[in-house]
Amino acid sequence: MPELIRSIAARLRSIVGNRRRSPRLKARLPVTVSIALRKKAAAAVAAKPAPTLNGHTRDLSATGLALILPSILLGEQHLTGEGRTLVITLELPTGPIKIEAVPARYERFEEEATEKLYLIGARFTAMTQEDWTRLEEFLKTLK
């Protein structure tokens, strides 16, 4: 049932209009996604690398991006769970940048019917000033 509600909300959004403040610019860039660990959990698993999921962007803006991923689960954890923070490595042409973001929505992505894909919309919450500057410069090239 939640999938049906999300699907209806996505269709309404396309009919009613887009309320985004920052325009989304089409860009297909490779990404690697992991879930940010709390400090106690991070210390406990410091010896093991965090599990990751590879995908690509559909579009991005100054405030967020849309990810296309093969799953909404990473191990046993739901990427779009409440209170979840994602760590995204975005591969810009000038090199990778790290972004922390919170998922805003997700839906099944049906562009490529041969495989199961998910679209996750995420809002940026943190990145270094250097990465922010590089992202802004890249966005200027897309306009």
Secondary structure by P-SEA (a helix, b strand, c coil): caaaaaaaaaaaaaaacccccbbbbbbbbbbbbbbbbcaaaaaaaccccccbbbbbbccccccccccccccccccccccccccbbbbbbcccccbbbbbbbbbcccccccccccbbbbbbbbbbccccaaaaaaaaaaaaaac
